[in-house]
Amino acid sequence: MNESKYSDTYTPVSYDHRETIQEQMDLGKSGKVFFMNKPRVVESAEGKITWFGEIPGQGLFIKLDNGLDIRIDKIITIFGKPGAAYDEYEAYGNVCLDCTGGYDL
């Protein structure tokens, strides 16, 4: 976990999202996590959260039992619950609904 695979800087995550992650880890359940590994590229992984903490200079991460590290500001959903990147993902999906397609209305 020394070298970050993310090219952008870590965005602070609200306490609500951190609390959700901690709750899921404490329950010991396995589930699916959808996240953005690169800009506009959605990936998913399934497993149990085995670790949640800070990597100095890189941000907060979770580690799944399959060995995958995920930066928490990139999580779209975690075990079916919205994550910190949910609003960013939804806004990207709705971007065409905001445009006029070159027409003046």
C-alpha positions as CSV (number, residue, x, y, z in Angstrom):
1,M,0.0,0.0,0.0
2,N,3.0,2.3,-0.3
3,E,2.6,3.6,-3.9
4,S,-0.8,5.2,-4.7
5,K,-2.5,4.2,-7.9
6,Y,-4.6,7.4,-7.8
7,S,-3.4,10.4,-9.8
8,D,-5.6,13.0,-8.0
9,T,-5.4,14.2,-4.4
10,Y,-7.6,12.8,-1.7
11,T,-10.9,14.6,-1.0
12,P,-12.0,14.6,2.6
13,V,-15.0,12.4,3.3
14,S,-17.9,13.2,5.6
15,Y,-18.2,11.5,8.9
16,D,-21.4,9.8,7.7
17,H,-19.6,7.8,5.1
18,R,-16.8,6.9,7.4
19,E,-19.3,5.7,10.0
20,T,-21.1,3.5,7.4
21,I,-17.7,1.9,6.5
22,Q,-16.9,1.3,10.1
23,E,-20.4,-0.2,10.7
24,Q,-20.0,-2.6,7.8
25,M,-16.5,-3.6,9.0
26,D,-17.8,-4.2,12.5
27,L,-20.6,-6.4,11.2
28,G,-18.1,-8.6,9.4
29,K,-20.4,-9.0,6.4
30,S,-19.2,-9.5,2.9
31,G,-20.6,-7.3,0.1
32,K,-20.0,-5.5,-3.1
33,V,-18.2,-2.2,-3.5
34,F,-18.5,0.0,-6.6
35,F,-15.8,2.6,-7.0
36,M,-14.0,4.8,-9.5
37,N,-10.4,3.7,-9.9
38,K,-9.8,6.1,-12.7
39,P,-11.8,9.2,-13.8
40,R,-15.1,8.0,-15.2
41,V,-14.2,4.3,-14.9
42,V,-16.4,2.3,-12.6
43,E,-15.1,-0.9,-11.1
44,S,-16.4,-3.3,-8.5
45,A,-15.1,-5.7,-6.0
46,E,-16.6,-8.1,-3.5
47,G,-15.4,-9.1,-0.1
48,K,-15.3,-8.3,3.6
49,I,-13.6,-5.1,4.9
50,T,-10.6,-6.2,6.9
51,W,-9.0,-2.8,7.5
52,F,-10.0,0.8,7.5
53,G,-7.5,3.5,8.1
54,E,-5.2,6.3,6.9
55,I,-2.2,5.9,4.7
56,P,-0.1,9.0,5.4
57,G,0.0,11.3,2.5
58,Q,-2.5,9.3,0.5
59,G,-5.8,9.4,2.4
60,L,-8.2,7.0,4.0
61,F,-8.5,3.5,2.6
62,I,-10.3,0.2,3.1
63,K,-8.7,-3.2,2.5
64,L,-10.9,-6.1,1.4
65,D,-10.2,-9.7,2.3
66,N,-9.2,-10.3,-1.3
67,G,-6.3,-7.9,-0.8
68,L,-7.7,-4.9,-2.8
69,D,-7.2,-1.4,-1.4
70,I,-9.8,1.2,-2.2
71,R,-9.5,4.9,-1.4
72,I,-12.8,5.8,0.4
73,D,-13.3,9.1,-1.5
74,K,-13.7,7.0,-4.7
75,I,-16.5,4.7,-3.3
76,I,-19.8,5.0,-5.2
77,T,-21.6,2.4,-3.2
78,I,-20.5,0.1,-0.4
79,F,-22.6,-3.0,0.4
80,G,-25.6,-1.2,-1.3
81,K,-25.2,2.1,0.6
82,P,-24.2,5.4,-1.0
83,G,-20.5,6.2,-0.7
84,A,-18.5,9.5,-0.9
85,A,-18.3,9.4,-4.7
86,Y,-22.0,8.7,-5.3
87,D,-23.0,12.3,-6.0
88,E,-20.1,12.7,-8.4
89,Y,-21.0,9.5,-10.2
90,E,-24.7,10.5,-10.4
91,A,-23.8,14.0,-11.7
92,Y,-21.6,12.5,-14.4
93,G,-24.5,10.2,-15.5
94,N,-26.9,13.1,-15.7
95,V,-24.6,15.6,-17.5
96,C,-26.5,15.2,-20.8
97,L,-29.8,16.1,-19.1
98,D,-28.3,19.5,-18.3
99,C,-27.4,20.5,-21.8
100,T,-29.5,21.9,-24.6
101,G,-27.6,20.1,-27.4
102,G,-26.6,23.3,-29.1
103,Y,-30.2,24.7,-29.2
104,D,-31.3,27.9,-27.5
105,L,-34.4,27.4,-25.5
